[in-house]
Amino acid sequence: MSAQAQLPQVVRLGVFEVDVRSGELRKSGVRLRLQEQPFQILCMLLEHPGELVTREELRNRLWSADTFVDFDHSLNAAIKRLRDALGESADAPVFIETMARRGYRFIAPVNGSSVPSGIEVAATRERTKSSFARQWAAFALLSPILIIVLVWAVWWHSSQPIEVMEHKLTANSWENPVSSAAVSPDGKNIAYADNTGMYLKVIHTGETHPVPLPPNFSADVDTWFPDGAHLLVTRREQTGKPSLWSISIFGGTPRKLVEDAWEASFSPDRSHIAFLRGGELPYAPTIGQEEWVINSDGTDPLKVASEKPNTWVGPPTWSPDNKRIAYVRTNHGWAGGTSSIEVNEWQKTRAESIFSDSRLGLALLWLPDGHVTYAFDGPDQEGSGVWMVTPQQSSNNSTHPRRITQGLGGITQFTGSADGKVLVLLRSNEQTNISIATLGAEGTRLLANKRLTLDQNFSLPFSWTPDSKAVLFVRNDSPQIFKQGIDQPLAESLVTSPSEHWISQARLTPDGSEILYIVVPKYVGPETPASSIFAIPIGGGTPRLVLKDIRIVNVQCARSPSTLCLYSIAKGKTLVTFRFDVRSGKSAEPPQVDPLAFGWSLSPDGSQVSLFAESRDQQKILLRSTSTGKTQELTVKGWTGLATADWSADGKSLLVSAKSHDGESVLLNVTLDGKASVLLRSRNDILWAIPAPNGKLVAIPQRTFTSNAWLVENFR
């Protein structure tokens, strides 16, 4: 029960009145300015006059577990503001007495009652009057000292660090993550979307209402219109390109603004809209290849940032003067990539980079005071979180970055209020666990399925040991390769690279005696190869370099008696695949060049490669002979949205991950004539499946993630 519910509507404290319903403190009928937290503290003290109210009780009532704040400082500041409003000090309390290191109690009469029992009565009015002259004389003598002390106090307070507050606004589980969120121009509401629809939430009270939408209309919230009554949203169809729409928070018919557009933002004067276009990926819907600007009514589109090879751009944000847009340009999709913040004078289509870092996320927001907020992603929690920088007009210049806040999880979206004082961000936390499933004799069904990894890391399996008793995998939080037995609770580290590198994949050589893996430097110079392939004995030992190349994205070998090993690099819009020997390195044979593929798998006998050469939103897999180069199409009957395909242990079928029509993740066994059997259905995201050499077991990584909206205040 709240403090207000336990008090009468109006509480009188001499010349003061506390109006509990309206949340007002009045003195002789004149309303005093008092913030919400000091008022709530006053109400809690009035609930129990004369009794101790502990600091812990105040914390539990006023600061929820989801609020990250320096509690002691915040409570002391709130008590001081309350005492200032009541005209008293801690040294000479009339209303609120401090109980050292414990809490506070209210000591003045309430509603004309006597002073609470056990509390000494304050000095009488007559005594006060008789001492007034002496106090005034003392004040006159001490006033120069008081002025000095006051000036020092003001300086000290202004020099203290700003207390940044971060508060969780939504509490969706992994089963229903928040996909987008935006704060209203006045900073009082957020609009957000999840799997069940779109909602409007009052930040102060938490009151939530659905936004009325037509049937079969689902969309992500990009930003608000300046009237505070309409939302600019991105609608993503099952087929076709995304589009931008205007919808009313009160209902009605949505209005389409522009086709083939997503991730939009308004200019500060609300005359233009910037958005993304070109090359949207199904697994990364918040990036594009081009930045565009149109009038706010959807007319006069202008391309302001064109495609660059091997790079993608993130959502745009506007400068306060409406003349520039900023966005993150990245090539993180391939090994050795980095990211930079670009500032573009959109009317001149001239861009320059002001800041680069491999940890940059895509979320970006240009504040009205000229600061740009951005996010660092990745496992480096020392540097992750929200940061702020002020871009300068000249290239590669900016003020020293300052961290606003720090927290676990990647930040995928920023929006801010019109005055820039309220920031709402979308924070996601991912984890991938490996499960071990037992296959039926016919390979078309699973007999059992249990979890192997029991931690919260992002673990990705790539191979088994030759005896099928342990899985080899890598983690996103560590440059290591791990081995874990199927009957063991903990993993064993086999190899660790220097901290400035990442390890990608862990594949076996044809005879199973060594593990091949890709090493990618976190920071790449202009003349440094972006990646290398190393080998290490299966039982651990000293790694040896096999070869170096730029942007290695995959490596696999067939099983003995075959000696075939392949690796691929990403080069422009193509995938270039080379043969190599695990001892001597790259072969002199001409490479195979394909359109940029999402992944490929080499059959156990080395005779065929399976790959997706166009996009994931299809029902066809390409099968290419490694000896003749001849390619045939394998149509998976009754399924679209195929994602990955790995060969079964006997090479007679493929283990394919896909999405069902209702959005459920599935694992299929697909024979070479296109017949599909469902092995597993899951609300988690099934990434792929790695069969054990004995053909009886399969390692399946499944990804879950939570995503929620957070409020950040007092960061400026």
SEFINU-461833 format. One record per residue (C-alpha): x, y, z. Coordinates in steps of 0.25 Angstrom, whole numbers, padded with zeros to 4 digits, always signed. Example, Ala and Ser with C-alpha at 12.3 -4.5 7.8 and 13.67 -1.06 7.14 Angstrom:
2
+0049-0018+0031+0055-0004+0029
//
This chain:
716
+0000+0000+0000+0005+0014-0003+0008+0025+0007-0004+0033+0001-0014+0022+0003-0011+0022+0018-0012+0037+0021-0024+0046+0021-0025+0055+0008-0020+0067+0015-0010+0067+0027-0007+0080+0035+0006+0083+0041+0005+0097+0047+0005+0107+0035+0008+0095+0026-0002+0086+0018+0001+0073+0012-0009+0070+0001-0007+0055-0001-0016+0054-0013-0011+0065-0022+0004+0063-0017+0005+0077-0012+0012+0084+0000+0006+0097+0003+0010+0108+0013-0001+0118+0018-0008+0114+0005+0003+0116-0004+0008+0104-0012+0023+0101-0010+0031+0094-0021+0035+0080-0016+0040+0068-0025+0033+0055-0024+0043+0047-0016+0044+0057-0004+0029+0058-0004+0028+0043-0003+0038+0042+0008+0030+0053+0015+0017+0044+0014+0025+0032+0019+0029+0039+0031+0015+0044+0034+0010+0030+0033+0018+0027+0046+0020+0041+0054+0030+0039+0065+0034+0026+0060+0047+0022+0053+0046+0020+0038+0059+0013+0034+0067+0016+0022+0065+0002+0016+0050+0004+0017+0051+0017+0009+0060+0010-0001+0050-0001-0003+0038+0009-0005+0045+0019-0014+0056+0012-0022+0052-0001-0028+0062-0012-0030+0063-0008-0045+0068+0006-0042+0083+0007-0042+0087+0020-0034+0096+0024-0022+0085+0022-0012+0092+0029+0000+0095+0041-0008+0080+0041-0014+0073+0039-0001+0082+0050+0006+0079+0060-0005+0064+0057-0004+0064+0059+0011+0071+0072+0009+0061+0077-0001+0050+0073+0008+0056+0081+0020+0059+0093+0011+0044+0093+0007+0040+0092+0022+0050+0103+0026+0058+0095+0035+0072+0089+0036+0078+0076+0041+0085+0083+0053+0072+0089+0058+0061+0080+0054+0047+0085+0056+0040+0074+0047+0050+0063+0043+0060+0057+0053+0072+0049+0047+0075+0036+0055+0089+0034+0052+0092+0023+0042+0078+0017+0044+0068+0027+0038+0058+0038+0041+0046+0041+0049+0035+0052+0049+0035+0060+0062+0025+0071+0060+0010+0071+0064+0001+0066+0053-0013+0072+0050-0012+0080+0063-0009+0067+0072+0002+0068+0083+0016+0065+0080+0018+0050+0079+0021+0043+0092+0036+0042+0096+0040+0055+0088+0044+0067+0095+0035+0079+0092+0042+0090+0084+0044+0104+0090+0032+0113+0092+0029+0125+0083+0032+0134+0094+0045+0128+0097+0048+0129+0082+0044+0144+0082+0053+0147+0094+0065+0141+0087+0063+0147+0074+0071+0160+0077+0083+0152+0081+0082+0142+0069+0081+0154+0060+0094+0161+0066+0101+0148+0065+0097+0146+0050+0102+0160+0047+0116+0157+0053+0116+0143+0046+0110+0147+0032+0124+0149+0025+0128+0135+0029+0114+0130+0025+0115+0136+0012+0129+0130+0010+0123+0116+0014+0111+0118+0005+0120+0121-0007+0129+0109-0004+0117+0100-0003+0111+0104-0016+0124+0102-0023+0126+0088-0016+0112+0084-0020+0114+0088-0035+0127+0081-0035+0121+0068-0031+0119+0057-0042+0105+0056-0048+0097+0045-0043+0092+0037-0055+0080+0029-0053+0076+0017-0061+0062+0011-0059+0056-0002-0066+0043+0002-0073+0039-0012-0078+0040-0025-0072+0038-0035-0084+0043-0049-0084+0052-0056-0095+0038-0062-0100+0034-0048-0104+0045-0038-0105+0043-0023-0108+0047-0021-0122+0047-0005-0122+0044+0006-0113+0043+0022-0114+0041+0033-0104+0031+0044-0107+0035+0058-0110+0031+0063-0096+0038+0051-0089+0026+0046-0082+0022+0033-0090+0029+0022-0098+0023+0014-0110+0029+0000-0111+0026-0012-0119+0027-0027-0116+0022-0040-0122+0008-0037-0117+0006-0023-0122+0009-0008-0120+0007-0001-0107+0008+0013-0100+0013+0014-0086+0013+0026-0077+0027+0026-0071+0023+0033-0058+0012+0023-0054+0015+0011-0062+0001+0011-0068+0000+0003-0081-0010+0003-0092-0009-0004-0106-0008+0004-0118-0020+0001-0128-0015-0005-0141-0022-0011-0152-0022-0027-0154-0009-0033-0159-0002-0019-0157+0011-0021-0149+0022-0011-0148+0034-0006-0141+0034+0008-0134+0045+0017-0140+0041+0031-0134+0029+0040-0131+0023+0051-0139+0025+0065-0133+0010+0066-0129+0012+0054-0119+0000+0047-0125+0006+0040-0137+0017+0030-0138+0027+0028-0150+0028+0012-0151+0035+0002-0160+0026-0009-0165+0033-0022-0169+0025-0031-0179+0027-0046-0180+0030-0043-0194+0035-0030-0201+0043-0019-0195+0040-0011-0182+0033+0002-0183+0030+0015-0174+0017+0018-0168+0010+0028-0160+0000+0023-0149-0008+0030-0139-0007+0025-0124-0022+0027-0123-0025+0017-0135-0030+0019-0149-0024+0016-0163-0009+0016-0164-0003+0024-0175+0009+0019-0184+0020+0030-0186+0030+0022-0194+0033+0009-0199+0047+0001-0198+0051+0009-0185+0053+0006-0171+0060+0011-0158+0055+0026-0159+0057+0039-0151+0052+0053-0152+0060+0065-0154+0059+0075-0141+0050+0084-0149+0042+0073-0154+0043+0076-0168+0051+0064-0173+0052+0049-0170+0065+0041-0171+0064+0026-0173+0072+0014-0178+0070+0006-0191+0077-0004-0199+0082-0019-0196+0074-0021-0183+0079-0035-0177+0068-0044-0170+0077-0046-0158+0081-0031-0157+0068-0023-0160+0074-0010-0154+0085-0008-0164+0085-0004-0179+0095+0000-0190+0089+0014-0193+0085+0027-0185+0073+0035-0191+0066+0047-0188+0051+0051-0191+0042+0062-0188+0033+0059-0176+0021+0057-0185+0029+0046-0193+0033+0054-0205+0046+0058-0212+0055+0046-0208+0070+0048-0208+0081+0038-0206+0091+0044-0197+0101+0033-0194+0103+0022-0205+0108+0008-0203+0122+0005-0200+0129-0009-0203+0128-0018-0191+0121-0008-0182+0107-0006-0176+0101+0007-0169+0093+0008-0157+0080+0017-0153+0082+0032-0156+0081+0043-0146+0081+0058-0148+0089+0069-0144+0082+0081-0136+0084+0090-0148+0077+0081-0157+0089+0081-0167+0096+0068-0164+0092+0054-0161+0101+0044-0154+0101+0029-0154+0111+0017-0151+0117+0011-0163+0122-0004-0161+0128-0016-0167+0127-0024-0155+0120-0035-0163+0133-0041-0167+0146-0044-0160+0155-0032-0157+0145-0021-0158+0143-0008-0150+0133+0003-0149+0133+0018-0150+0123+0029-0147+0121+0037-0160+0115+0051-0161+0109+0055-0174+0105+0069-0179+0093+0063-0186+0090+0074-0195+0104+0073-0201+0105+0058-0199+0119+0060-0193+0123+0051-0182+0134+0050-0172+0138+0040-0161+0140+0046-0147+0142+0034-0138+0145+0020-0140+0145+0007-0131+0143-0007-0134+0134-0008-0122+0124+0002-0127+0109-0002-0128+0099+0003-0138+0091+0011-0128+0094+0026-0129+0087+0039-0124+0090+0054-0127+0085+0062-0115+0080+0077-0116+0093+0082-0108+0102+0076-0119+0106+0063-0112+0106+0050-0119+0102+0038-0111+0107+0024-0116+0108+0010-0110+0120+0000-0109+0116-0014-0110+0123-0027-0107+0129-0035-0095+0138-0023-0091+0129-0018-0079+0140-0008-0075+0137+0000-0088+0123-0004-0091+0111+0004-0089+0106+0017-0093+0117+0028-0097+0116+0043-0101+0125+0051-0110+0124+0065-0117+0127+0064-0132+0135+0076-0138+0133+0081-0152+0147+0076-0157+0150+0062-0160+0154+0052-0149+0153+0062-0138+0144+0061-0126+0144+0064-0111+0149+0053-0101+0138+0043-0100+0131+0042-0087+0124+0029-0082+0109+0032-0078+0105+0019-0072+0110+0004-0072+0102-0009-0072+0101-0023-0078+0095-0025-0092+0096-0019-0105+0089-0006-0108+0081-0006-0121+0073+0007-0121+0074+0021-0116+0063+0031-0115+0062+0044-0107+0052+0055-0103+0051+0068-0110+0060+0075-0099+0070+0064-0099+0068+0061-0084+0062+0048-0085+0068+0036-0092+0061+0023-0095+0070+0011-0100+0067-0003-0104+0076-0013-0097+0077-0027-0101+0084-0039-0094+0087-0052-0102+0092-0065-0098+0094-0078-0107+0094-0092-0100+0098-0105-0106+0089-0117-0105+0092-0131-0109+0082-0139-0116+0081-0154-0119+0077-0158-0133+0068-0169-0137+0073-0180-0145+0067-0174-0158+0072-0160-0155+0058-0154-0156+0055-0152-0142+0061-0149-0128+0060-0159-0117+0065-0150-0106+0071-0136-0104+0079-0130-0092+0087-0118-0089+0102-0119-0090+0106-0105-0086+0100-0099-0073+0106-0085-0072+0101-0072-0078+0112-0071-0089+0110-0070-0104+0115-0084-0107+0116-0089-0122+0120-0103-0126+0127-0106-0139+0132-0121-0137+0133-0133-0129+0145-0141-0124+0148-0153-0133+0142-0163-0123+0129-0155-0122+0130-0153-0107+0133-0138-0106+0129-0125-0113+0138-0114-0118+0133-0100-0117+0137-0086-0116+0131-0074-0107+0128-0060-0110+0134-0055-0097+0148-0062-0098+0159-0064-0109+0159-0079-0106+0155-0093-0111+0148-0102-0101+0145-0117-0101+0134-0123-0092+0130-0137-0091+0116-0141-0093+0115-0146-0078+0124-0135-0072+0118-0122-0065+0130-0113-0069+0138-0110-0081+0153-0111-0083+0161-0100-0090+0170-0105-0101+0176-0093-0106+0176-0078-0103+0180-0067-0113+0185-0053-0108+0174-0044-0103+0175-0035-0115+0170-0046-0124+0157-0054-0126+0156-0069-0129+0146-0073-0139+0142-0088-0142+0149-0101-0138+0149-0111-0149+0157-0125-0150+0167-0128-0160+0164-0140-0169+0171-0150-0160+0165-0144-0147+0179-0142-0141+0178-0126-0140+0168-0115-0139+0168-0104-0149+0163-0090-0145+0162-0076-0150+0169-0065-0142+0164-0050-0145+0171-0038-0139+0162-0029-0131+0170-0017-0137+0175-0018-0151+0185-0009-0158+0185-0005-0173+0196-0015-0176+0193-0026-0166+0185-0039-0171+0172-0039-0165+0172-0054-0161+0180-0066-0160+0178-0081-0159+0185-0089-0148+0185-0103-0144+0187-0110-0131+0188-0124-0126+0174-0130-0122+0179-0132-0108+0185-0118-0107+0199-0113-0109+0206-0102-0117+0199-0096-0128+0205-0095-0142+0202-0085-0153+0196-0092-0166+0193-0079-0174+0189-0064-0174+0179-0057-0183+0169-0046-0182+0155-0048-0177+0155-0063-0175+0140-0066-0172+0140-0082-0172+0149-0094-0172+0146-0109-0173+0152-0122-0176+0146-0135-0181+0149-0148-0173+0160-0158-0176+0163-0165-0186+0160-0151-0193+0170-0140-0191+0162-0129-0196+0162-0116-0188+0155-0103-0192+0155-0089-0187+0147-0076-0192+0149-0061-0191+0139-0050-0193+0143-0041-0205+0134-0030-0209+0121-0037-0213+0127-0050-0215+0132-0062-0207+0145-0068-0212+0148-0082-0207+0162-0088-0208+0168-0102-0206+0179-0104-0196+0188-0114-0190+0188-0114-0174+0204-0115-0175+0208-0107-0187+0197-0096-0187+0189-0091-0199+0188-0098-0212+0192-0092-0225+0179-0097-0232+0169-0086-0237+0159-0083-0226+0144-0085-0227+0137-0071-0228+0122-0070-0223+0112-0059-0220+0114-0055-0206+0108-0067-0198+0103-0068-0184+0111-0081-0181+0115-0094-0187+0117-0108-0182+0127-0119-0188+0122-0133-0188+0129-0144-0180+0135-0151-0192+0139-0137-0199+0131-0140-0211+0121-0128-0210+0119-0114-0204+0105-0109-0199+0103-0094-0199+0093-0083-0200+0097-0073-0211+0086-0063-0211+0078-0061-0198+0073-0068-0186+0058-0065-0190+0057-0077-0200+0055-0092-0201+0067-0096-0209+0081-0101-0206+0092-0102-0216+0100-0115-0217+0113-0113-0224+0123-0125-0228+0137-0122-0223+0143-0130-0234+0135-0125-0246+0129-0111-0241+0115-0115-0246+0104-0110-0238+0090-0115-0235+0078-0108-0228+0072-0116-0216+0058-0111-0213+0053-0113-0199+0039-0117-0201+0029-0109-0192+0039-0100-0186+0044-0086-0188+0053-0077-0179+0065-0087-0179+0077-0082-0171+0088-0092-0170+0091-0106-0175+0101-0116-0170+0104-0130-0175+0099-0142-0167+0110-0152-0162+0108-0162-0174+0107-0151-0184+0093-0156-0189+0085-0144-0184+0086-0129-0178+0083-0124-0164+0076-0111-0168+0071-0099-0159+0059-0091-0163+0047-0083-0159+0033-0088-0159+0022-0080-0165+0018-0076-0150+0032-0071-0147+0036-0084-0139+0050-0089-0141+0052-0103-0146+0063-0113-0149+0060-0122-0162+0066-0134-0167+0066-0132-0182+0070-0144-0191+0077-0141-0205+0063-0142-0212+0057-0131-0204+0049-0138-0194+0049-0131-0180+0046-0137-0167+0045-0129-0154+0055-0133-0144+0052-0121-0134+0043-0109-0132+0047-0098-0122+0043-0084-0118+0058-0082-0116+0066-0079-0129+0073-0092-0134+0086-0087-0141+0091-0100-0147+0094-0115-0144+0107-0122-0143+0106-0137-0144+0116-0146-0137+0125-0156-0145+0117-0168-0140+0104-0162-0146+0097-0165-0133+0098-0151-0126+0096-0136-0131+0101-0123-0124+0091-0112-0126+0093-0098-0122+0080-0090-0118+0080-0075-0115+0071-0068-0106+0071-0053-0103+0063-0043-0095+0061-0029-0100+0055-0017-0091+0054-0002-0091+0062+0006-0081+0061+0020-0077+0074+0029-0074+0073+0042-0068+0083+0053-0062+0093+0049-0072+0096+0063-0076
//
